[in-house]
Amino acid sequence: RMRGILQNLLSESDLLDVLRLPLARGRQVALHPVHKEAVLMYLESVYGVSASSLLTLLTSAFLADMKTTLHLSQGDDPVICCALNRYICCSVLPLLSRHAHLFPSLLSHIHLLNDT
């Protein structure tokens, strides 16, 4: 019952759209990694993660976030850098590990991952 109430508050597509927003770097207007962590936790606990949502998360959110993390420079705000690393290491990678059993069903979409 509680899950149904929470699902009526925010749709899964809205949550996925929020996770697609770019991460904050420096003074850019974007989403802070702490907020992405909260949205990801909400999405996983209320809706769960299916193979199709995992593919969407990988191609449109996680890979872009990981690229942003890799391109951090010494001139970036250290608080943002720390938050980015915490988001990737404490939210994204554990989610991928928990749902690793879904990866074999994504093999037919491997070209999408390779293109990203």
C-alpha positions in Angstrom: 0.0 0.0 0.0 2.8 2.4 0.9 4.7 1.7 -2.3 1.5 2.5 -4.3 1.2 5.8 -2.5 4.9 6.6 -3.2 4.5 5.6 -6.9 1.6 8.1 -7.2 3.8 10.9 -6.0 6.5 10.5 -8.7 6.4 8.5 -11.8 9.2 6.2 -12.8 9.8 8.2 -16.0 10.1 11.4 -14.0 12.7 9.9 -11.8 14.6 8.6 -14.8 14.5 12.1 -16.3 16.0 13.6 -13.2 18.8 11.0 -13.2 19.5 12.0 -16.9 20.3 15.6 -15.8 24.0 16.4 -16.0 26.0 16.4 -12.8 27.2 19.7 -11.3 30.8 20.6 -12.1 32.1 23.8 -10.8 29.6 26.6 -11.2 27.4 24.9 -13.9 23.7 24.7 -13.2 23.0 21.0 -12.9 22.1 18.4 -10.4 24.2 17.9 -7.3 25.4 14.3 -6.8 23.8 14.1 -3.4 20.4 14.7 -5.0 21.1 12.0 -7.6 21.9 9.6 -4.8 18.5 10.3 -3.2 16.6 10.0 -6.4 18.4 6.7 -7.3 17.6 5.3 -3.8 13.9 6.3 -4.2 13.7 4.8 -7.7 15.2 1.5 -6.6 13.2 1.1 -3.4 9.8 2.2 -4.8 9.9 0.9 -8.3 12.7 -1.7 -8.3 15.1 -2.1 -11.2 14.1 -4.1 -14.3 16.3 -5.0 -17.2 14.8 -2.2 -19.3 15.2 0.5 -16.6 18.8 -0.7 -15.9 19.6 -0.3 -19.7 18.0 3.2 -19.6 20.0 4.1 -16.5 23.2 2.8 -18.0 23.0 4.5 -21.3 21.5 7.8 -20.3 22.7 8.4 -16.8 25.4 6.3 -15.3 27.9 6.3 -18.2 27.6 10.0 -18.6 28.1 10.5 -14.8 31.1 8.2 -14.9 32.6 10.2 -17.8 32.1 13.4 -15.8 33.8 11.9 -12.8 36.8 10.8 -15.0 37.2 14.3 -16.4 37.4 16.1 -13.1 40.3 18.5 -13.0 42.3 20.0 -10.1 40.4 23.3 -10.7 37.0 21.8 -9.8 35.5 22.3 -6.5 36.8 19.6 -4.1 33.4 19.3 -2.4 31.8 18.4 -5.8 34.6 16.0 -6.6 34.1 14.2 -3.3 30.4 14.1 -3.8 30.8 12.7 -7.3 33.1 10.0 -6.2 30.8 9.1 -3.3 27.8 9.0 -5.6 29.5 6.7 -8.1 31.2 4.4 -5.4 28.3 4.3 -2.9 25.2 4.4 -5.1 25.9 3.5 -8.7 28.4 0.7 -8.4 26.5 -1.1 -5.6 23.3 -0.8 -7.6 25.0 -2.4 -10.6 26.4 -5.1 -8.4 23.0 -5.9 -6.8 21.4 -6.2 -10.2 24.3 -7.9 -12.1 21.9 -10.9 -12.7 20.1 -8.6 -15.2 23.2 -8.1 -17.4 22.8 -11.3 -19.5 19.4 -10.1 -20.6 21.0 -6.9 -21.9 23.4 -8.7 -24.3 21.1 -8.1 -27.2 21.5 -4.3 -26.5 25.3 -4.4 -26.3 25.7 -2.2 -29.3 23.9 0.6 -27.4 26.4 0.4 -24.6 29.3 0.2 -27.0 28.1 3.4 -28.8 27.8 5.3 -25.6 
